[in-house]
Amino acid sequence: MAYGGLRGAVGFSLVLLIDNNIVPCSGIFVTATLAMVMQTCFFQGSTIKPFVGLLKIDLAKAGDVTLSEEINEKIFEHIMAGVEIISGKMGHYVLADKLYHFDQTYMKKWICVPNYEKRMKKSYEKKILSDHLINLYGPAVLVKQNMENIDTIKENGFENLAYIPENEVLTDTCVSRRSSNRKM
Protein backbone atom coordinates (compact mmCIF):
# COMPACT_ATOMS: atom_id res chain seq x y z
CA MET A 1 0.00 0.00 0.00
CA ALA A 2 2.76 2.43 0.88
CA TYR A 3 4.61 1.73 -2.37
CA GLY A 4 1.68 1.89 -4.75
CA GLY A 5 -1.01 3.82 -2.92
CA LEU A 6 0.60 7.14 -1.96
CA ARG A 7 0.00 9.56 -4.77
CA GLY A 8 0.30 12.88 -2.94
CA ALA A 9 -3.02 14.60 -3.62
CA VAL A 10 -3.56 15.28 0.07
CA GLY A 11 0.07 16.29 0.55
CA PHE A 12 -0.04 18.66 -2.39
CA SER A 13 -3.26 20.31 -1.21
CA LEU A 14 -1.79 20.75 2.29
CA VAL A 15 1.45 22.24 1.02
CA LEU A 16 -0.51 24.82 -0.97
CA LEU A 17 -2.10 25.99 2.29
CA ILE A 18 1.30 27.09 3.65
CA ASP A 19 1.40 30.87 3.81
CA ASN A 20 4.47 32.44 2.19
CA ASN A 21 4.51 35.22 4.81
CA ILE A 22 4.83 32.76 7.69
CA VAL A 23 7.17 30.25 5.99
CA PRO A 24 9.47 32.12 3.57
CA CYS A 25 10.65 28.99 1.75
CA SER A 26 7.17 27.54 1.06
CA GLY A 27 8.07 27.32 -2.65
CA ILE A 28 10.68 24.68 -1.80
CA PHE A 29 7.98 22.64 -0.05
CA VAL A 30 5.74 22.89 -3.11
CA THR A 31 8.61 21.83 -5.40
CA ALA A 32 9.57 18.90 -3.15
CA THR A 33 5.97 17.79 -2.91
CA LEU A 34 5.51 17.96 -6.69
CA ALA A 35 8.72 15.94 -7.17
CA MET A 36 7.41 13.33 -4.72
CA VAL A 37 4.02 13.20 -6.47
CA MET A 38 5.71 12.76 -9.86
CA GLN A 39 7.97 10.01 -8.50
CA THR A 40 5.14 8.07 -6.85
CA CYS A 41 2.79 8.46 -9.82
CA PHE A 42 5.11 7.69 -12.71
CA PHE A 43 7.97 5.58 -11.34
CA GLN A 44 6.31 3.66 -8.55
CA GLY A 45 2.95 3.47 -10.33
CA SER A 46 4.51 1.99 -13.47
CA THR A 47 6.53 -0.61 -11.54
CA ILE A 48 3.65 -2.01 -9.43
CA LYS A 49 2.52 -4.58 -12.01
CA PRO A 50 5.98 -6.10 -12.55
CA PHE A 51 6.54 -6.29 -8.77
CA VAL A 52 3.21 -8.03 -8.25
CA GLY A 53 4.15 -10.58 -10.92
CA LEU A 54 7.68 -10.99 -9.53
CA LEU A 55 6.46 -11.52 -5.96
CA LYS A 56 3.66 -13.86 -7.21
CA ILE A 57 0.93 -12.02 -5.33
CA ASP A 58 -2.55 -13.44 -5.95
CA LEU A 59 -4.84 -10.93 -7.60
CA ALA A 60 -8.46 -10.59 -6.53
CA LYS A 61 -10.80 -12.74 -8.57
CA ALA A 62 -13.83 -11.08 -10.12
CA GLY A 63 -16.78 -12.86 -8.54
CA ASP A 64 -20.30 -13.23 -9.81
CA VAL A 65 -22.32 -10.07 -9.58
CA THR A 66 -25.46 -10.52 -7.52
CA LEU A 67 -28.80 -9.21 -8.67
CA SER A 68 -28.91 -6.55 -5.96
CA GLU A 69 -25.43 -5.30 -6.90
CA GLU A 70 -26.44 -5.04 -10.55
CA ILE A 71 -29.66 -3.19 -9.68
CA ASN A 72 -27.81 -0.79 -7.35
CA GLU A 73 -25.22 -0.08 -10.02
CA LYS A 74 -27.88 0.72 -12.63
CA ILE A 75 -29.81 2.95 -10.21
CA PHE A 76 -26.59 4.77 -9.27
CA GLU A 77 -25.77 5.34 -12.95
CA HIS A 78 -29.22 6.83 -13.65
CA ILE A 79 -29.09 9.06 -10.57
CA MET A 80 -25.61 10.31 -11.45
CA ALA A 81 -26.71 11.02 -15.03
CA GLY A 82 -29.56 13.12 -13.62
CA VAL A 83 -27.20 14.97 -11.28
CA GLU A 84 -24.81 15.70 -14.14
CA ILE A 85 -27.67 17.02 -16.31
CA ILE A 86 -28.98 19.26 -13.50
CA SER A 87 -25.51 20.58 -12.69
CA GLY A 88 -24.84 21.25 -16.37
CA LYS A 89 -21.67 19.20 -16.50
CA MET A 90 -21.04 16.66 -19.25
CA GLY A 91 -19.57 13.69 -17.42
CA HIS A 92 -19.22 9.95 -17.84
CA TYR A 93 -22.81 9.15 -16.89
CA VAL A 94 -24.44 11.62 -19.29
CA LEU A 95 -22.30 10.30 -22.12
CA ALA A 96 -23.17 6.70 -21.19
CA ASP A 97 -26.87 7.62 -21.07
CA LYS A 98 -26.69 9.27 -24.50
CA LEU A 99 -24.87 6.28 -25.98
CA TYR A 100 -27.51 3.96 -24.50
CA HIS A 101 -30.28 6.10 -26.00
CA PHE A 102 -28.51 6.09 -29.41
CA ASP A 103 -28.12 2.31 -29.21
CA GLN A 104 -31.79 1.75 -28.35
CA THR A 105 -33.06 4.26 -30.93
CA TYR A 106 -30.89 3.53 -33.97
CA MET A 107 -28.38 0.70 -33.63
CA LYS A 108 -30.80 -1.86 -32.23
CA LYS A 109 -33.23 -1.23 -35.11
CA TRP A 110 -30.50 -1.56 -37.77
CA ILE A 111 -28.51 -4.47 -36.34
CA CYS A 112 -30.82 -6.64 -34.24
CA VAL A 113 -33.46 -9.05 -35.49
CA PRO A 114 -36.99 -7.64 -35.03
CA ASN A 115 -39.11 -9.25 -32.29
CA TYR A 116 -36.13 -11.33 -31.20
CA GLU A 117 -36.97 -10.97 -27.51
CA LYS A 118 -40.58 -12.02 -28.15
CA ARG A 119 -39.48 -15.09 -30.11
CA MET A 120 -36.98 -16.05 -27.39
CA LYS A 121 -39.65 -15.70 -24.70
CA LYS A 122 -42.01 -17.85 -26.77
CA SER A 123 -39.40 -20.60 -27.18
CA TYR A 124 -38.63 -20.50 -23.44
CA GLU A 125 -42.35 -20.70 -22.68
CA LYS A 126 -42.64 -23.81 -24.88
CA LYS A 127 -39.67 -25.40 -23.09
CA ILE A 128 -41.04 -24.57 -19.65
CA LEU A 129 -44.49 -25.87 -20.62
CA SER A 130 -43.05 -29.17 -21.89
CA ASP A 131 -41.02 -29.56 -18.68
CA HIS A 132 -44.15 -28.84 -16.64
CA LEU A 133 -46.16 -31.46 -18.54
CA ILE A 134 -43.39 -34.04 -18.11
CA ASN A 135 -43.28 -33.38 -14.37
CA LEU A 136 -47.07 -33.42 -14.15
CA TYR A 137 -47.88 -36.48 -16.25
CA GLY A 138 -44.55 -38.31 -16.22
CA PRO A 139 -45.19 -40.23 -12.96
CA ALA A 140 -48.59 -41.38 -14.25
CA VAL A 141 -47.00 -42.72 -17.43
CA LEU A 142 -44.41 -44.61 -15.36
CA VAL A 143 -47.13 -46.15 -13.20
CA LYS A 144 -49.04 -47.21 -16.31
CA GLN A 145 -45.91 -48.80 -17.77
CA ASN A 146 -45.19 -50.60 -14.51
CA MET A 147 -48.77 -51.86 -14.30
CA GLU A 148 -48.35 -53.29 -17.81
CA ASN A 149 -45.14 -54.99 -16.56
CA ILE A 150 -47.10 -56.50 -13.65
CA ASP A 151 -49.76 -57.82 -16.06
CA THR A 152 -47.00 -59.39 -18.15
CA ILE A 153 -45.51 -61.02 -15.05
CA LYS A 154 -48.90 -62.37 -14.00
CA GLU A 155 -49.47 -63.79 -17.48
CA ASN A 156 -46.17 -65.68 -17.18
CA GLY A 157 -47.34 -67.55 -14.08
CA PHE A 158 -46.34 -65.39 -11.14
CA GLU A 159 -49.84 -64.92 -9.70
CA ASN A 160 -48.74 -65.05 -6.04
CA LEU A 161 -46.93 -61.72 -6.00
CA ALA A 162 -47.51 -59.56 -2.94
CA TYR A 163 -50.18 -56.86 -3.20
CA ILE A 164 -48.93 -53.71 -4.93
CA PRO A 165 -50.95 -50.50 -4.42
CA GLU A 166 -52.10 -48.83 -7.63
CA ASN A 167 -50.29 -45.55 -6.98
CA GLU A 168 -46.90 -47.12 -6.19
CA VAL A 169 -44.28 -46.82 -8.89
CA LEU A 170 -42.79 -50.25 -9.55
CA THR A 171 -39.36 -50.40 -11.11
CA ASP A 172 -37.69 -53.35 -12.80
CA THR A 173 -35.38 -53.82 -9.81
CA CYS A 174 -38.40 -54.12 -7.49
CA VAL A 175 -39.92 -56.79 -9.75
CA SER A 176 -36.67 -58.77 -9.85
CA ARG A 177 -36.28 -58.53 -6.04
CA ARG A 178 -39.86 -59.72 -5.44
CA SER A 179 -39.50 -62.61 -7.83
CA SER A 180 -36.17 -63.63 -6.24
CA ASN A 181 -37.72 -63.42 -2.74
CA ARG A 182 -40.57 -65.70 -3.91
CA LYS A 183 -38.10 -68.37 -5.01
CA MET A 184 -36.59 -68.67 -1.54
ABEGO torsion letter per residue (X at the ends): XAAAABAGAAAAAAAAABBAAABAAAAAAAAAAAAAAAAAAAAAAAAAAAAAAAAGBBBBBBBBBBAAAAAAAAAAAAAAAAAAAAAGBBBAAAAAAAAAAAAAAAAAAAABBBGAAAAAAAAAAAAAAAAAAAAAAAAAAAAAAAAAAAAAAAAAGBAABBBBBAABBBBAAAAAAAAAAAAX
